Amino acid sequence: MVRTVAVIGAGPSGLTSIKSCLEEGLEPTCFESSDDIGGLWKFKEVSEPNRASIYRSLTINISKEMMCYSDFPIPADYPNYMHHSRILQYFRLYAEHFKLLQFIRFQTSVQSVRQRPDFSHSGQWEVVTENKEGEKETHVFDSVIVCSGHYSYPHLPLKDFPGIKSFEGKYFHSWDYKGPEDLHGKRVVVIGIGNSGGDIAVESSRVAEQVYLSTRRGAWVIRVLSDNGLPVDMKYNTRFVHILFQLLPINWLNWLGEKKLNAMYDHTMYALKPKHRLFSQIPVINDELPNKILTGGVMLKPNVQQIRGSSVVFEDGSVVDKVDVIVFATGYNYDFPFLPPNVMHKSDHRVSLYKHVFPPTLEHPTLAVVGFIHALGAIMPQAEIQSRWVTRVFKGHKKLPSKQAMLRAVERDTKDMNKNYIISKLVPLQVDFVSYMDDIAGEVGARPSLVWLFFTDYPLFKRVLWGPVTAYQYRITGPGKWSGARQAIITQFDRMCQPFKTRKVEENQGCSVAGCMLKGSLTAMVGGGAAYYIYHHPPSYLTSLLSKITLWST
């Protein structure tokens, strides 16, 4: 029986893993190489090797209700999109509230994790750590949860940029970027149009002479603001929208989404239009980038062909001269250097993990990876639901399928990802946020049932169906049920509105005729959509409920 658990890393995934261990009666010990919690969200003026790094101005692009843990709402007065310092404050509140700090050994790095000689019998692991004085210690644990993330190893592909050695200016990876202070009056080329590349291009354009943003594929760019100023994820990341994605052709949904984005700013005219469709890759989230393109502060350019001294030549033949700085926003490699190589197998570009958590070839399921996932949603709720499943497996409440079944599942997942998304070495996995959360919640026994809520709590049913898929939904029922989940869902828009209440204004009452008609038509659509969804995803208890009704009627 698993009792002791080593948790590697005290970032958002590590914190929730400690808590999940405690909920299942396990004994966690967390090893954190830095002097504080927060992982990625702990800002440092100088980037440290083998650790994630962020820039001074970083603000998260996921709204607070969509990123918080399932039983600890973010304070109502916090802004909807938070600066990294506020996010770190939230993690500290979480750790203090659930008394997690006592289980963390700070400034202690994990050097190696190896199976014990009697692993086939015990399933135990030998963990070697090193403290800040350089002293090494060997521990034995019944199980291990790896929460080291995947933004620690910058990908700097200099060999793909002929002439880089001749460059007369300065170049660095976005991992080293802290702010625009050294870019005043400079001519800057940012390579890569992910979220970091977009942020750095926008911020540096405020002080630089000119910024050029180079991209191989282009990108769909969305705003954090939606209709009426609502956070875009609270508006569209709903179960109803998810049901529509199961019902309607993806090409039609792509057309509709692209049409809406182009109505705000034509991606072709702005030179942003990518080679892929909207829902084939996570979009760039940046409200300011289109404005900076419009005002000339940022110019879009194709991929870099070569570098000649202080000149950068692009694939379309255009040349930018007198370049002072090149910023490589070229993503990250992923690695688990402390794990034995035979544990982490590859399936195409991705690590071969069952449901992105468990290595399928181990004789005992006593090692798990939490937080190594990529979706259009925050890592906090995803890591939390993963850790709840992991600890139930460790405790013996849940069993994994056979090795062969897990390997087949990994291959199916890989094929599905390659079919539905643009997958590469740097972006080796992507999942649909709601589908994945529901899948793992089903393993936990905490997946909310629309049918059950419809008959037992209709006001809550409406909010679960129409409202955002917040993590509170996974505390309504099952193991780990939280008595405050219903109220948290009911009041989630109140917390969203709270930061705006800084000046009293007269509120509009009632809804417009057009708004009411639209809501009525959508309500009419949902019946058919829900019936179709339930038909293809029947809850396990529905069959038993129907059989009981039949028995009673006879």
Secondary structure as a PSIPRED ss2 file (coil, helix, strand):
# PSIPRED VFORMAT (PSIPRED V4.0)

   1 M C   1.000  0.000  0.000
   2 V C   1.000  0.000  0.000
   3 R C   1.000  0.000  0.000
   4 T E   0.000  0.000  1.000
   5 V E   0.000  0.000  1.000
   6 A E   0.000  0.000  1.000
   7 V E   0.000  0.000  1.000
   8 I E   0.000  0.000  1.000
   9 G C   1.000  0.000  0.000
  10 A C   1.000  0.000  0.000
  11 G C   1.000  0.000  0.000
  12 P H   0.000  1.000  0.000
  13 S H   0.000  1.000  0.000
  14 G H   0.000  1.000  0.000
  15 L H   0.000  1.000  0.000
  16 T H   0.000  1.000  0.000
  17 S H   0.000  1.000  0.000
  18 I H   0.000  1.000  0.000
  19 K H   0.000  1.000  0.000
  20 S H   0.000  1.000  0.000
  21 C H   0.000  1.000  0.000
  22 L H   0.000  1.000  0.000
  23 E H   0.000  1.000  0.000
  24 E C   1.000  0.000  0.000
  25 G C   1.000  0.000  0.000
  26 L C   1.000  0.000  0.000
  27 E E   0.000  0.000  1.000
  28 P E   0.000  0.000  1.000
  29 T E   0.000  0.000  1.000
  30 C E   0.000  0.000  1.000
  31 F E   0.000  0.000  1.000
  32 E C   1.000  0.000  0.000
  33 S C   1.000  0.000  0.000
  34 S C   1.000  0.000  0.000
  35 D C   1.000  0.000  0.000
  36 D C   1.000  0.000  0.000
  37 I C   1.000  0.000  0.000
  38 G C   1.000  0.000  0.000
  39 G H   0.000  1.000  0.000
  40 L H   0.000  1.000  0.000
  41 W H   0.000  1.000  0.000
  42 K C   1.000  0.000  0.000
  43 F C   1.000  0.000  0.000
  44 K C   1.000  0.000  0.000
  45 E C   1.000  0.000  0.000
  46 V C   1.000  0.000  0.000
  47 S C   1.000  0.000  0.000
  48 E C   1.000  0.000  0.000
  49 P C   1.000  0.000  0.000
  50 N C   1.000  0.000  0.000
  51 R C   1.000  0.000  0.000
  52 A C   1.000  0.000  0.000
  53 S C   1.000  0.000  0.000
  54 I C   1.000  0.000  0.000
  55 Y C   1.000  0.000  0.000
  56 R C   1.000  0.000  0.000
  57 S C   1.000  0.000  0.000
  58 L C   1.000  0.000  0.000
  59 T E   0.000  0.000  1.000
  60 I C   1.000  0.000  0.000
  61 N C   1.000  0.000  0.000
  62 I C   1.000  0.000  0.000
  63 S C   1.000  0.000  0.000
  64 K H   0.000  1.000  0.000
  65 E H   0.000  1.000  0.000
  66 M H   0.000  1.000  0.000
  67 M H   0.000  1.000  0.000
  68 C C   1.000  0.000  0.000
  69 Y C   1.000  0.000  0.000
  70 S C   1.000  0.000  0.000
  71 D C   1.000  0.000  0.000
  72 F C   1.000  0.000  0.000
  73 P C   1.000  0.000  0.000
  74 I C   1.000  0.000  0.000
  75 P C   1.000  0.000  0.000
  76 A C   1.000  0.000  0.000
  77 D C   1.000  0.000  0.000
  78 Y C   1.000  0.000  0.000
  79 P C   1.000  0.000  0.000
  80 N C   1.000  0.000  0.000
  81 Y C   1.000  0.000  0.000
  82 M C   1.000  0.000  0.000
  83 H E   0.000  0.000  1.000
  84 H H   0.000  1.000  0.000
  85 S H   0.000  1.000  0.000
  86 R H   0.000  1.000  0.000
  87 I H   0.000  1.000  0.000
  88 L H   0.000  1.000  0.000
  89 Q H   0.000  1.000  0.000
  90 Y H   0.000  1.000  0.000
  91 F H   0.000  1.000  0.000
  92 R H   0.000  1.000  0.000
  93 L H   0.000  1.000  0.000
  94 Y H   0.000  1.000  0.000
  95 A H   0.000  1.000  0.000
  96 E H   0.000  1.000  0.000
  97 H H   0.000  1.000  0.000
  98 F C   1.000  0.000  0.000
  99 K C   1.000  0.000  0.000
 100 L C   1.000  0.000  0.000
 101 L H   0.000  1.000  0.000
 102 Q H   0.000  1.000  0.000
 103 F H   0.000  1.000  0.000
 104 I E   0.000  0.000  1.000
 105 R E   0.000  0.000  1.000
 106 F C   1.000  0.000  0.000
 107 Q C   1.000  0.000  0.000
 108 T E   0.000  0.000  1.000
 109 S E   0.000  0.000  1.000
 110 V E   0.000  0.000  1.000
 111 Q E   0.000  0.000  1.000
 112 S E   0.000  0.000  1.000
 113 V E   0.000  0.000  1.000
 114 R E   0.000  0.000  1.000
 115 Q E   0.000  0.000  1.000
 116 R C   1.000  0.000  0.000
 117 P C   1.000  0.000  0.000
 118 D C   1.000  0.000  0.000
 119 F H   0.000  1.000  0.000
 120 S H   0.000  1.000  0.000
 121 H H   0.000  1.000  0.000
 122 S H   0.000  1.000  0.000
 123 G C   1.000  0.000  0.000
 124 Q C   1.000  0.000  0.000
 125 W E   0.000  0.000  1.000
 126 E E   0.000  0.000  1.000
 127 V E   0.000  0.000  1.000
 128 V E   0.000  0.000  1.000
 129 T E   0.000  0.000  1.000
 130 E E   0.000  0.000  1.000
 131 N E   0.000  0.000  1.000
 132 K C   1.000  0.000  0.000
 133 E C   1.000  0.000  0.000
 134 G C   1.000  0.000  0.000
 135 E C   1.000  0.000  0.000
 136 K E   0.000  0.000  1.000
 137 E E   0.000  0.000  1.000
 138 T E   0.000  0.000  1.000
 139 H E   0.000  0.000  1.000
 140 V E   0.000  0.000  1.000
 141 F E   0.000  0.000  1.000
 142 D C   1.000  0.000  0.000
 143 S E   0.000  0.000  1.000
 144 V E   0.000  0.000  1.000
 145 I E   0.000  0.000  1.000
 146 V E   0.000  0.000  1.000
 147 C C   1.000  0.000  0.000
 148 S C   1.000  0.000  0.000
 149 G C   1.000  0.000  0.000
 150 H C   1.000  0.000  0.000
 151 Y C   1.000  0.000  0.000
 152 S C   1.000  0.000  0.000
 153 Y E   0.000  0.000  1.000
 154 P E   0.000  0.000  1.000
 155 H C   1.000  0.000  0.000
 156 L C   1.000  0.000  0.000
 157 P C   1.000  0.000  0.000
 158 L H   0.000  1.000  0.000
 159 K H   0.000  1.000  0.000
 160 D H   0.000  1.000  0.000
 161 F C   1.000  0.000  0.000
 162 P C   1.000  0.000  0.000
 163 G C   1.000  0.000  0.000
 164 I H   0.000  1.000  0.000
 165 K H   0.000  1.000  0.000
 166 S H   0.000  1.000  0.000
 167 F C   1.000  0.000  0.000
 168 E C   1.000  0.000  0.000
 169 G C   1.000  0.000  0.000
 170 K E   0.000  0.000  1.000
 171 Y E   0.000  0.000  1.000
 172 F E   0.000  0.000  1.000
 173 H E   0.000  0.000  1.000
 174 S H   0.000  1.000  0.000
 175 W H   0.000  1.000  0.000
 176 D H   0.000  1.000  0.000
 177 Y C   1.000  0.000  0.000
 178 K C   1.000  0.000  0.000
 179 G C   1.000  0.000  0.000
 180 P C   1.000  0.000  0.000
 181 E H   0.000  1.000  0.000
 182 D H   0.000  1.000  0.000
 183 L H   0.000  1.000  0.000
 184 H C   1.000  0.000  0.000
 185 G C   1.000  0.000  0.000
 186 K C   1.000  0.000  0.000
 187 R E   0.000  0.000  1.000
 188 V E   0.000  0.000  1.000
 189 V E   0.000  0.000  1.000
 190 V E   0.000  0.000  1.000
 191 I E   0.000  0.000  1.000
 192 G C   1.000  0.000  0.000
 193 I C   1.000  0.000  0.000
 194 G C   1.000  0.000  0.000
 195 N H   0.000  1.000  0.000
 196 S H   0.000  1.000  0.000
 197 G H   0.000  1.000  0.000
 198 G H   0.000  1.000  0.000
 199 D H   0.000  1.000  0.000
 200 I H   0.000  1.000  0.000
 201 A H   0.000  1.000  0.000
 202 V H   0.000  1.000  0.000
 203 E H   0.000  1.000  0.000
 204 S H   0.000  1.000  0.000
 205 S H   0.000  1.000  0.000
 206 R C   1.000  0.000  0.000
 207 V C   1.000  0.000  0.000
 208 A C   1.000  0.000  0.000
 209 E C   1.000  0.000  0.000
 210 Q E   0.000  0.000  1.000
 211 V E   0.000  0.000  1.000
 212 Y E   0.000  0.000  1.000
 213 L E   0.000  0.000  1.000
 214 S E   0.000  0.000  1.000
 215 T C   1.000  0.000  0.000
 216 R C   1.000  0.000  0.000
 217 R C   1.000  0.000  0.000
 218 G C   1.000  0.000  0.000
 219 A C   1.000  0.000  0.000
 220 W C   1.000  0.000  0.000
 221 V E   0.000  0.000  1.000
 222 I E   0.000  0.000  1.000
 223 R C   1.000  0.000  0.000
 224 V C   1.000  0.000  0.000
 225 L E   0.000  0.000  1.000
 226 S C   1.000  0.000  0.000
 227 D H   0.000  1.000  0.000
 228 N H   0.000  1.000  0.000
 229 G H   0.000  1.000  0.000
 230 L C   1.000  0.000  0.000
 231 P E   0.000  0.000  1.000
 232 V H   0.000  1.000  0.000
 233 D H   0.000  1.000  0.000
 234 M H   0.000  1.000  0.000
 235 K H   0.000  1.000  0.000
 236 Y H   0.000  1.000  0.000
 237 N C   1.000  0.000  0.000
 238 T E   0.000  0.000  1.000
 239 R H   0.000  1.000  0.000
 240 F H   0.000  1.000  0.000
 241 V H   0.000  1.000  0.000
 242 H H   0.000  1.000  0.000
 243 I H   0.000  1.000  0.000
 244 L H   0.000  1.000  0.000
 245 F H   0.000  1.000  0.000
 246 Q H   0.000  1.000  0.000
 247 L H   0.000  1.000  0.000
 248 L C   1.000  0.000  0.000
 249 P C   1.000  0.000  0.000
 250 I H   0.000  1.000  0.000
 251 N H   0.000  1.000  0.000
 252 W H   0.000  1.000  0.000
 253 L H   0.000  1.000  0.000
 254 N H   0.000  1.000  0.000
 255 W H   0.000  1.000  0.000
 256 L H   0.000  1.000  0.000
 257 G H   0.000  1.000  0.000
 258 E H   0.000  1.000  0.000
 259 K H   0.000  1.000  0.000
 260 K H   0.000  1.000  0.000
 261 L H   0.000  1.000  0.000
 262 N H   0.000  1.000  0.000
 263 A H   0.000  1.000  0.000
 264 M H   0.000  1.000  0.000
 265 Y C   1.000  0.000  0.000
 266 D C   1.000  0.000  0.000
 267 H C   1.000  0.000  0.000
 268 T C   1.000  0.000  0.000
 269 M C   1.000  0.000  0.000
 270 Y C   1.000  0.000  0.000
 271 A C   1.000  0.000  0.000
 272 L C   1.000  0.000  0.000
 273 K C   1.000  0.000  0.000
 274 P C   1.000  0.000  0.000
 275 K C   1.000  0.000  0.000
 276 H C   1.000  0.000  0.000
 277 R C   1.000  0.000  0.000
 278 L H   0.000  1.000  0.000
 279 F H   0.000  1.000  0.000
 280 S H   0.000  1.000  0.000
 281 Q C   1.000  0.000  0.000
 282 I C   1.000  0.000  0.000
 283 P C   1.000  0.000  0.000
 284 V E   0.000  0.000  1.000
 285 I E   0.000  0.000  1.000
 286 N C   1.000  0.000  0.000
 287 D C   1.000  0.000  0.000
 288 E C   1.000  0.000  0.000
 289 L H   0.000  1.000  0.000
 290 P H   0.000  1.000  0.000
 291 N H   0.000  1.000  0.000
 292 K H   0.000  1.000  0.000
 293 I H   0.000  1.000  0.000
 294 L H   0.000  1.000  0.000
 295 T C   1.000  0.000  0.000
 296 G C   1.000  0.000  0.000
 297 G C   1.000  0.000  0.000
 298 V E   0.000  0.000  1.000
 299 M E   0.000  0.000  1.000
 300 L E   0.000  0.000  1.000
 301 K E   0.000  0.000  1.000
 302 P C   1.000  0.000  0.000
 303 N C   1.000  0.000  0.000
 304 V E   0.000  0.000  1.000
 305 Q E   0.000  0.000  1.000
 306 Q E   0.000  0.000  1.000
 307 I E   0.000  0.000  1.000
 308 R E   0.000  0.000  1.000
 309 G C   1.000  0.000  0.000
 310 S C   1.000  0.000  0.000
 311 S E   0.000  0.000  1.000
 312 V E   0.000  0.000  1.000
 313 V E   0.000  0.000  1.000
 314 F E   0.000  0.000  1.000
 315 E C   1.000  0.000  0.000
 316 D C   1.000  0.000  0.000
 317 G C   1.000  0.000  0.000
 318 S C   1.000  0.000  0.000
 319 V E   0.000  0.000  1.000
 320 V E   0.000  0.000  1.000
 321 D C   1.000  0.000  0.000
 322 K C   1.000  0.000  0.000
 323 V C   1.000  0.000  0.000
 324 D C   1.000  0.000  0.000
 325 V E   0.000  0.000  1.000
 326 I E   0.000  0.000  1.000
 327 V E   0.000  0.000  1.000
 328 F E   0.000  0.000  1.000
 329 A C   1.000  0.000  0.000
 330 T C   1.000  0.000  0.000
 331 G C   1.000  0.000  0.000
 332 Y E   0.000  0.000  1.000
 333 N E   0.000  0.000  1.000
 334 Y C   1.000  0.000  0.000
 335 D C   1.000  0.000  0.000
 336 F C   1.000  0.000  0.000
 337 P C   1.000  0.000  0.000
 338 F C   1.000  0.000  0.000
 339 L C   1.000  0.000  0.000
 340 P C   1.000  0.000  0.000
 341 P C   1.000  0.000  0.000
 342 N C   1.000  0.000  0.000
 343 V C   1.000  0.000  0.000
 344 M C   1.000  0.000  0.000
 345 H C   1.000  0.000  0.000
 346 K E   0.000  0.000  1.000
 347 S E   0.000  0.000  1.000
 348 D C   1.000  0.000  0.000
 349 H C   1.000  0.000  0.000
 350 R E   0.000  0.000  1.000
 351 V E   0.000  0.000  1.000
 352 S C   1.000  0.000  0.000
 353 L C   1.000  0.000  0.000
 354 Y E   0.000  0.000  1.000
 355 K C   1.000  0.000  0.000
 356 H C   1.000  0.000  0.000
 357 V C   1.000  0.000  0.000
 358 F E   0.000  0.000  1.000
 359 P C   1.000  0.000  0.000
 360 P C   1.000  0.000  0.000
 361 T C   1.000  0.000  0.000
 362 L C   1.000  0.000  0.000
 363 E C   1.000  0.000  0.000
 364 H C   1.000  0.000  0.000
 365 P C   1.000  0.000  0.000
 366 T C   1.000  0.000  0.000
 367 L E   0.000  0.000  1.000
 368 A E   0.000  0.000  1.000
 369 V E   0.000  0.000  1.000
 370 V C   1.000  0.000  0.000
 371 G C   1.000  0.000  0.000
 372 F C   1.000  0.000  0.000
 373 I C   1.000  0.000  0.000
 374 H C   1.000  0.000  0.000
 375 A C   1.000  0.000  0.000
 376 L C   1.000  0.000  0.000
 377 G C   1.000  0.000  0.000
 378 A C   1.000  0.000  0.000
 379 I H   0.000  1.000  0.000
 380 M H   0.000  1.000  0.000
 381 P H   0.000  1.000  0.000
 382 Q H   0.000  1.000  0.000
 383 A H   0.000  1.000  0.000
 384 E H   0.000  1.000  0.000
 385 I H   0.000  1.000  0.000
 386 Q H   0.000  1.000  0.000
 387 S H   0.000  1.000  0.000
 388 R H   0.000  1.000  0.000
 389 W H   0.000  1.000  0.000
 390 V H   0.000  1.000  0.000
 391 T H   0.000  1.000  0.000
 392 R H   0.000  1.000  0.000
 393 V H   0.000  1.000  0.000
 394 F H   0.000  1.000  0.000
 395 K H   0.000  1.000  0.000
 396 G C   1.000  0.000  0.000
 397 H C   1.000  0.000  0.000
 398 K C   1.000  0.000  0.000
 399 K C   1.000  0.000  0.000
 400 L C   1.000  0.000  0.000
 401 P C   1.000  0.000  0.000
 402 S C   1.000  0.000  0.000
 403 K H   0.000  1.000  0.000
 404 Q H   0.000  1.000  0.000
 405 A H   0.000  1.000  0.000
 406 M H   0.000  1.000  0.000
 407 L H   0.000  1.000  0.000
 408 R H   0.000  1.000  0.000
 409 A H   0.000  1.000  0.000
 410 V H   0.000  1.000  0.000
 411 E H   0.000  1.000  0.000
 412 R H   0.000  1.000  0.000
 413 D H   0.000  1.000  0.000
 414 T H   0.000  1.000  0.000
 415 K H   0.000  1.000  0.000
 416 D H   0.000  1.000  0.000
 417 M H   0.000  1.000  0.000
 418 N H   0.000  1.000  0.000
 419 K H   0.000  1.000  0.000
 420 N H   0.000  1.000  0.000
 421 Y C   1.000  0.000  0.000
 422 I C   1.000  0.000  0.000
 423 I C   1.000  0.000  0.000
 424 S C   1.000  0.000  0.000
 425 K C   1.000  0.000  0.000
 426 L C   1.000  0.000  0.000
 427 V C   1.000  0.000  0.000
 428 P C   1.000  0.000  0.000
 429 L C   1.000  0.000  0.000
 430 Q C   1.000  0.000  0.000
 431 V C   1.000  0.000  0.000
 432 D C   1.000  0.000  0.000
 433 F H   0.000  1.000  0.000
 434 V H   0.000  1.000  0.000
 435 S H   0.000  1.000  0.000
 436 Y H   0.000  1.000  0.000
 437 M H   0.000  1.000  0.000
 438 D H   0.000  1.000  0.000
 439 D H   0.000  1.000  0.000
 440 I H   0.000  1.000  0.000
 441 A H   0.000  1.000  0.000
 442 G H   0.000  1.000  0.000
 443 E H   0.000  1.000  0.000
 444 V H   0.000  1.000  0.000
 445 G C   1.000  0.000  0.000
 446 A C   1.000  0.000  0.000
 447 R C   1.000  0.000  0.000
 448 P C   1.000  0.000  0.000
 449 S C   1.000  0.000  0.000
 450 L H   0.000  1.000  0.000
 451 V H   0.000  1.000  0.000
 452 W H   0.000  1.000  0.000
 453 L H   0.000  1.000  0.000
 454 F H   0.000  1.000  0.000
 455 F H   0.000  1.000  0.000
 456 T H   0.000  1.000  0.000
 457 D C   1.000  0.000  0.000
 458 Y H   0.000  1.000  0.000
 459 P H   0.000  1.000  0.000
 460 L H   0.000  1.000  0.000
 461 F H   0.000  1.000  0.000
 462 K H   0.000  1.000  0.000
 463 R H   0.000  1.000  0.000
 464 V H   0.000  1.000  0.000
 465 L H   0.000  1.000  0.000
 466 W H   0.000  1.000  0.000
 467 G C   1.000  0.000  0.000
 468 P E   0.000  0.000  1.000
 469 V C   1.000  0.000  0.000
 470 T C   1.000  0.000  0.000
 471 A H   0.000  1.000  0.000
 472 Y H   0.000  1.000  0.000
 473 Q H   0.000  1.000  0.000
 474 Y H   0.000  1.000  0.000
 475 R H   0.000  1.000  0.000
 476 I C   1.000  0.000  0.000
 477 T C   1.000  0.000  0.000
 478 G C   1.000  0.000  0.000
 479 P C   1.000  0.000  0.000
 480 G C   1.000  0.000  0.000
 481 K C   1.000  0.000  0.000
 482 W C   1.000  0.000  0.000
 483 S C   1.000  0.000  0.000
 484 G C   1.000  0.000  0.000
 485 A H   0.000  1.000  0.000
 486 R H   0.000  1.000  0.000
 487 Q H   0.000  1.000  0.000
 488 A H   0.000  1.000  0.000
 489 I H   0.000  1.000  0.000
 490 I H   0.000  1.000  0.000
 491 T C   1.000  0.000  0.000
 492 Q H   0.000  1.000  0.000
 493 F H   0.000  1.000  0.000
 494 D H   0.000  1.000  0.000
 495 R H   0.000  1.000  0.000
 496 M H   0.000  1.000  0.000
 497 C H   0.000  1.000  0.000
 498 Q H   0.000  1.000  0.000
 499 P H   0.000  1.000  0.000
 500 F H   0.000  1.000  0.000
 501 K C   1.000  0.000  0.000
 502 T C   1.000  0.000  0.000
 503 R C   1.000  0.000  0.000
 504 K C   1.000  0.000  0.000
 505 V C   1.000  0.000  0.000
 506 E C   1.000  0.000  0.000
 507 E C   1.000  0.000  0.000
 508 N C   1.000  0.000  0.000
 509 Q C   1.000  0.000  0.000
 510 G C   1.000  0.000  0.000
 511 C C   1.000  0.000  0.000
 512 S C   1.000  0.000  0.000
 513 V H   0.000  1.000  0.000
 514 A H   0.000  1.000  0.000
 515 G H   0.000  1.000  0.000
 516 C H   0.000  1.000  0.000
 517 M H   0.000  1.000  0.000
 518 L H   0.000  1.000  0.000
 519 K H   0.000  1.000  0.000
 520 G H   0.000  1.000  0.000
 521 S H   0.000  1.000  0.000
 522 L H   0.000  1.000  0.000
 523 T H   0.000  1.000  0.000
 524 A H   0.000  1.000  0.000
 525 M H   0.000  1.000  0.000
 526 V H   0.000  1.000  0.000
 527 G H   0.000  1.000  0.000
 528 G H   0.000  1.000  0.000
 529 G H   0.000  1.000  0.000
 530 A H   0.000  1.000  0.000
 531 A H   0.000  1.000  0.000
 532 Y H   0.000  1.000  0.000
 533 Y H   0.000  1.000  0.000
 534 I H   0.000  1.000  0.000
 535 Y H   0.000  1.000  0.000
 536 H H   0.000  1.000  0.000
 537 H C   1.000  0.000  0.000
 538 P C   1.000  0.000  0.000
 539 P C   1.000  0.000  0.000
 540 S H   0.000  1.000  0.000
 541 Y H   0.000  1.000  0.000
 542 L H   0.000  1.000  0.000
 543 T H   0.000  1.000  0.000
 544 S H   0.000  1.000  0.000
 545 L H   0.000  1.000  0.000
 546 L H   0.000  1.000  0.000
 547 S H   0.000  1.000  0.000
 548 K H   0.000  1.000  0.000
 549 I H   0.000  1.000  0.000
 550 T H   0.000  1.000  0.000
 551 L H   0.000  1.000  0.000
 552 W H   0.000  1.000  0.000
 553 S H   0.000  1.000  0.000
 554 T C   1.000  0.000  0.000
